Amino acid sequence: MSKVPMKRIFIAGLKQDRKKILETLQRTGVVEVLTEKCEDDELKTMNVMSEAVAFSKNSALADQALSVLDMYAPDTEKSIFSSLEGAKDLSTARYEEESLNREIYLEKADDILKLDKQIAEDRASIPKAESRLETLAPWMNFDLPLDFSGTESTVAWIGTVNGQISMEGLYAAFSGEESERPESLDISIISQSKEMTCIFVICLKEDKELCEEGLKRLNFAKAQLSTMIPKEESEAIKAEIKELNADIEKCIEEIRTYSPEREHLKFISDYYSMRSDKYSILDKLPQSEYAFFIDGYVPSRYADALKDKLEAGFDIAVELREPEENEDVPVELSNGMLSEPMETVVESYSLPNKNEIDPSKILAVFYYIFFGMMLSDAGYGLLMVLGTGFILLKVKNLKPQMKKMMKLFFYCGISTTVWGFLFGSFFGDAVNVIATTFFNRPDIALRPIWFEPVSEPMRLLVFAFGLGIVHLFTGLFIKLYLLCRQGLYKDAFYDVVLWLMFVGGGIVYLLTIPMITSMLGLSINLGDPWPMVSAVVAILGAVGVVLTGGRESKNWFKRILKGAYSAYGVTSYLSDILSYSRLLALGLATGVIAQVFNKMGSMLGASWYGMLIFIIVFLIGHVMNLAINILGAYVHTNRLQFVEFFGKFYEGGGKQFEPFTEHTKYFKVKEDN
């Protein structure tokens, strides 16, 4: 359906043109280069991975410089939607012109990072300096350097003891059991706190040993040595901190002067990223002494134009052919306006394999219906349409994947709006609540075009089951088509037609039972011959499933047992159909929660403060309800596709088409016309 046809491409070129040919392929971005190991002994590969790594490092260096620049000199011209924007177009001429200055731009990036490193070092030094200030604080009244150790005839100790100790306690510690306190001992308390006492101890040199014993009893700890007087050192440290802060500001201002270089830094980030990608490919290309060779895949719609372009620009040989049956051809999807957003959903599950179709178009129909039913509020839908529509119109250069997501929610918003009006929900029952509370007009309300789910939940449940049956049977018919396309007609009959008879006949038979139709609130009356016909069809289908479900076994007994087990799988159809009750559950949840917030907001009546409270509750409540239920609708809609729908026909496993292209962040080089 929407899988892009591929062609195998083989290129043989002269080594002297290798660089320009690879650049052309990279800018064109339509060829996936195969890099399997070459089995020809005459051909060799170049070892240029070290250059690729070097280019990658240069690109990373530019990105780091940009991060630093954004930190200290934010881009004031950047819009609030800049994070959604993709790469800007850059002409080949401008690319060549800018590339001449790449070394200059790289040096500027290096300068920015050096300044940032200096800032980091200065900032790391400040806490250390402040810690030294804290250490000096208890010694500010001491007028000697902390490394003072005495004079020619004296010995001195400067340090701390634990706790708050009086002078008497200090002197008492120097009186041992077998010795008296030295007469030359002198102790000064410099400062005290609950944690410690700072002391200065001095004595004659002949009393040194006695004093050291006393200091041991006090668990004395020497102060951090310093050649300066504490007060002078404190002033020096404060000056150092001031100088560090000044240096930080100077470096920041110098970084800001590089703000005009922002675009140049972005350029070299992309330039070296492209060169790294090119050398990564070059590292694996088979080459002879004078030629090199490229093997790969190209979408058919680009193949002839690319061949003409290469042959016109270079002495080159280009061969195109259709892929062989056993080749694992890469998959690229291409869809129209409504189904294109479904590509993101399909890719998040798995791309179709070579025997499958792209389910995006069929998926789109059910996806938008299911999402709209689950959210089912016209107010919420309009907000989604306006929000995503504004972004799509305002941001012209959206990233491709982001653009698909915006389109997805835009179409889901339209569906939500339609279902909201069908069910009569506009921010819940906001129209009626506002009219009744503030204008005394209970007769004004948004009437449902179809019916109100809160009043008739069974009706919505039956409709959900009906949609589910259509959804499941569509999956089975797709499987029937795929099997027939491959010529597997027996498998198509055994694995699809018999199940359609079994399940479809059973459903029709249930609808002929008055008790069932009454319970479901259905007014249909399937009289003769439907009960007999549906029962016969279902029984024939069941018997066929039992007889063929284990047909791979040669033993008849095992075949019947496997067939019976296969027939038991009819219960999975029942559970699948029941899964669609989530359409009812989420649809009701959205409407009921919205009504609760409306009721809460209107409880204070029509006074001015009542109106203020209503506005606050309305805004907060509906924003929360919208956010939660958009997430719920998105998750459960995907689940119905991935589990119930894809489970009937889709295996996936296709390999993503990954062309050799410009994997850039900021610019995309375009060939000049």
Secondary structure in CASP SS format (residue, H / E / C, confidence):
PFRMAT SS
TARGET T0000
AUTHOR 0000-0000-0000
METHOD secondary structure of the structure
MODEL  1
M C 1.00
S C 1.00
K E 1.00
V C 1.00
P C 1.00
M E 1.00
K E 1.00
R E 1.00
I E 1.00
F E 1.00
I E 1.00
A E 1.00
G E 1.00
L E 1.00
K H 1.00
Q H 1.00
D H 1.00
R H 1.00
K H 1.00
K H 1.00
I H 1.00
L H 1.00
E H 1.00
T H 1.00
L H 1.00
Q H 1.00
R H 1.00
T H 1.00
G C 1.00
V C 1.00
V C 1.00
E E 1.00
V E 1.00
L C 1.00
T C 1.00
E C 1.00
K C 1.00
C C 1.00
E C 1.00
D C 1.00
D C 1.00
E C 1.00
L C 1.00
K E 1.00
T C 1.00
M C 1.00
N C 1.00
V C 1.00
M H 1.00
S H 1.00
E H 1.00
A H 1.00
V H 1.00
A H 1.00
F H 1.00
S H 1.00
K H 1.00
N H 1.00
S H 1.00
A H 1.00
L H 1.00
A H 1.00
D H 1.00
Q H 1.00
A H 1.00
L H 1.00
S H 1.00
V H 1.00
L H 1.00
D H 1.00
M H 1.00
Y H 1.00
A C 1.00
P C 1.00
D C 1.00
T C 1.00
E C 1.00
K C 1.00
S C 1.00
I C 1.00
F C 1.00
S H 1.00
S H 1.00
L H 1.00
E E 1.00
G C 1.00
A C 1.00
K E 1.00
D E 1.00
L E 1.00
S E 1.00
T H 1.00
A H 1.00
R H 1.00
Y H 1.00
E H 1.00
E H 1.00
E H 1.00
S H 1.00
L C 1.00
N C 1.00
R H 1.00
E H 1.00
I H 1.00
Y H 1.00
L H 1.00
E H 1.00
K H 1.00
A H 1.00
D H 1.00
D H 1.00
I H 1.00
L H 1.00
K H 1.00
L H 1.00
D H 1.00
K H 1.00
Q H 1.00
I H 1.00
A H 1.00
E H 1.00
D H 1.00
R H 1.00
A H 1.00
S H 1.00
I H 1.00
P H 1.00
K H 1.00
A H 1.00
E H 1.00
S H 1.00
R H 1.00
L H 1.00
E H 1.00
T H 1.00
L H 1.00
A H 1.00
P H 1.00
W H 1.00
M C 1.00
N C 1.00
F C 1.00
D C 1.00
L C 1.00
P C 1.00
L C 1.00
D C 1.00
F C 1.00
S C 1.00
G C 1.00
T C 1.00
E C 1.00
S C 1.00
T E 1.00
V E 1.00
A E 1.00
W E 1.00
I E 1.00
G E 1.00
T E 1.00
V E 1.00
N E 1.00
G C 1.00
Q C 1.00
I C 1.00
S C 1.00
M H 1.00
E H 1.00
G H 1.00
L H 1.00
Y H 1.00
A H 1.00
A C 1.00
F C 1.00
S C 1.00
G C 1.00
E C 1.00
E C 1.00
S C 1.00
E C 1.00
R C 1.00
P C 1.00
E C 1.00
S C 1.00
L C 1.00
D E 1.00
I E 1.00
S E 1.00
I E 1.00
I E 1.00
S E 1.00
Q E 1.00
S C 1.00
K C 1.00
E C 1.00
M E 1.00
T E 1.00
C E 1.00
I E 1.00
F E 1.00
V E 1.00
I E 1.00
C E 1.00
L E 1.00
K H 1.00
E H 1.00
D H 1.00
K H 1.00
E H 1.00
L H 1.00
C H 1.00
E H 1.00
E H 1.00
G H 1.00
L H 1.00
K H 1.00
R H 1.00
L C 1.00
N C 1.00
F C 1.00
A E 1.00
K E 1.00
A C 1.00
Q C 1.00
L C 1.00
S C 1.00
T C 1.00
M C 1.00
I C 1.00
P H 1.00
K H 1.00
E H 1.00
E H 1.00
S H 1.00
E H 1.00
A H 1.00
I H 1.00
K H 1.00
A H 1.00
E H 1.00
I H 1.00
K H 1.00
E H 1.00
L H 1.00
N H 1.00
A H 1.00
D H 1.00
I H 1.00
E H 1.00
K H 1.00
C H 1.00
I H 1.00
E H 1.00
E H 1.00
I H 1.00
R H 1.00
T C 1.00
Y C 1.00
S H 1.00
P H 1.00
E H 1.00
R H 1.00
E H 1.00
H H 1.00
L H 1.00
K H 1.00
F H 1.00
I H 1.00
S H 1.00
D H 1.00
Y H 1.00
Y H 1.00
S H 1.00
M H 1.00
R H 1.00
S H 1.00
D H 1.00
K H 1.00
Y H 1.00
S H 1.00
I H 1.00
L H 1.00
D C 1.00
K C 1.00
L C 1.00
P C 1.00
Q E 1.00
S C 1.00
E C 1.00
Y C 1.00
A E 1.00
F E 1.00
F E 1.00
I E 1.00
D E 1.00
G E 1.00
Y E 1.00
V E 1.00
P E 1.00
S H 1.00
R H 1.00
Y H 1.00
A H 1.00
D H 1.00
A H 1.00
L H 1.00
K H 1.00
D H 1.00
K H 1.00
L H 1.00
E H 1.00
A H 1.00
G H 1.00
F C 1.00
D C 1.00
I E 1.00
A E 1.00
V E 1.00
E E 1.00
L E 1.00
R E 1.00
E C 1.00
P C 1.00
E C 1.00
E C 1.00
N C 1.00
E C 1.00
D C 1.00
V C 1.00
P C 1.00
V E 1.00
E C 1.00
L E 1.00
S C 1.00
N C 1.00
G C 1.00
M C 1.00
L C 1.00
S C 1.00
E C 1.00
P C 1.00
M H 1.00
E H 1.00
T H 1.00
V H 1.00
V H 1.00
E H 1.00
S H 1.00
Y H 1.00
S C 1.00
L E 1.00
P C 1.00
N C 1.00
K C 1.00
N C 1.00
E C 1.00
I C 1.00
D C 1.00
P C 1.00
S H 1.00
K H 1.00
I H 1.00
L H 1.00
A H 1.00
V H 1.00
F H 1.00
Y H 1.00
Y H 1.00
I H 1.00
F H 1.00
F H 1.00
G H 1.00
M H 1.00
M H 1.00
L H 1.00
S C 1.00
D C 1.00
A H 1.00
G H 1.00
Y H 1.00
G H 1.00
L H 1.00
L H 1.00
M H 1.00
V H 1.00
L H 1.00
G H 1.00
T H 1.00
G H 1.00
F H 1.00
I H 1.00
L H 1.00
L H 1.00
K H 1.00
V C 1.00
K C 1.00
N C 1.00
L E 1.00
K C 1.00
P H 1.00
Q H 1.00
M H 1.00
K H 1.00
K H 1.00
M H 1.00
M H 1.00
K H 1.00
L H 1.00
F H 1.00
F H 1.00
Y H 1.00
C H 1.00
G H 1.00
I H 1.00
S H 1.00
T H 1.00
T H 1.00
V H 1.00
W H 1.00
G H 1.00
F H 1.00
L H 1.00
F H 1.00
G C 1.00
S C 1.00
F E 1.00
F C 1.00
G C 1.00
D E 1.00
A H 1.00
V H 1.00
N H 1.00
V H 1.00
I H 1.00
A H 1.00
T H 1.00
T H 1.00
F H 1.00
F H 1.00
N C 1.00
R C 1.00
P C 1.00
D C 1.00
I C 1.00
A C 1.00
L C 1.00
R C 1.00
P C 1.00
I C 1.00
W C 1.00
F C 1.00
E C 1.00
P C 1.00
V C 1.00
S C 1.00
E C 1.00
P H 1.00
M H 1.00
R H 1.00
L H 1.00
L H 1.00
V H 1.00
F H 1.00
A H 1.00
F H 1.00
G H 1.00
L H 1.00
G H 1.00
I H 1.00
V H 1.00
H H 1.00
L H 1.00
F H 1.00
T H 1.00
G H 1.00
L H 1.00
F H 1.00
I H 1.00
K H 1.00
L H 1.00
Y H 1.00
L H 1.00
L H 1.00
C H 1.00
R H 1.00
Q C 1.00
G C 1.00
L C 1.00
Y H 1.00
K H 1.00
D H 1.00
A H 1.00
F H 1.00
Y H 1.00
D H 1.00
V H 1.00
V H 1.00
L H 1.00
W H 1.00
L H 1.00
M H 1.00
F H 1.00
V H 1.00
G H 1.00
G H 1.00
G H 1.00
I H 1.00
V H 1.00
Y H 1.00
L H 1.00
L H 1.00
T C 1.00
I C 1.00
P H 1.00
M H 1.00
I H 1.00
T H 1.00
S H 1.00
M H 1.00
L H 1.00
G C 1.00
L C 1.00
S C 1.00
I C 1.00
N C 1.00
L C 1.00
G C 1.00
D C 1.00
P C 1.00
W H 1.00
P H 1.00
M H 1.00
V H 1.00
S H 1.00
A H 1.00
V H 1.00
V H 1.00
A H 1.00
I H 1.00
L H 1.00
G H 1.00
A H 1.00
V H 1.00
G H 1.00
V H 1.00
V H 1.00
L H 1.00
T H 1.00
G C 1.00
G C 1.00
R C 1.00
E C 1.00
S C 1.00
K C 1.00
N C 1.00
W H 1.00
F H 1.00
K H 1.00
R H 1.00
I H 1.00
L H 1.00
K H 1.00
G H 1.00
A H 1.00
Y H 1.00
S H 1.00
A H 1.00
Y C 1.00
G C 1.00
V H 1.00
T H 1.00
S H 1.00
Y H 1.00
L H 1.00
S H 1.00
D H 1.00
I H 1.00
L H 1.00
S H 1.00
Y C 1.00
S H 1.00
R H 1.00
L H 1.00
L H 1.00
A H 1.00
L H 1.00
G H 1.00
L H 1.00
A H 1.00
T H 1.00
G H 1.00
V H 1.00
I H 1.00
A H 1.00
Q H 1.00
V H 1.00
F H 1.00
N H 1.00
K H 1.00
M H 1.00
G H 1.00
S C 1.00
M C 1.00
L C 1.00
G C 1.00
A C 1.00
S C 1.00
W H 1.00
Y H 1.00
G H 1.00
M H 1.00
L H 1.00
I H 1.00
F H 1.00
I H 1.00
I H 1.00
V H 1.00
F H 1.00
L H 1.00
I H 1.00
G H 1.00
H H 1.00
V H 1.00
M H 1.00
N H 1.00
L H 1.00
A H 1.00
I H 1.00
N H 1.00
I H 1.00
L H 1.00
G H 1.00
A H 1.00
Y H 1.00
V H 1.00
H H 1.00
T H 1.00
N H 1.00
R H 1.00
L H 1.00
Q H 1.00
F H 1.00
V H 1.00
E H 1.00
F H 1.00
F H 1.00
G H 1.00
K H 1.00
F C 1.00
Y C 1.00
E C 1.00
G C 1.00
G C 1.00
G E 1.00
K C 1.00
Q E 1.00
F C 1.00
E C 1.00
P C 1.00
F C 1.00
T C 1.00
E C 1.00
H C 1.00
T C 1.00
K C 1.00
Y C 1.00
F E 1.00
K E 1.00
V E 1.00
K E 1.00
E C 1.00
D C 1.00
N C 1.00
END
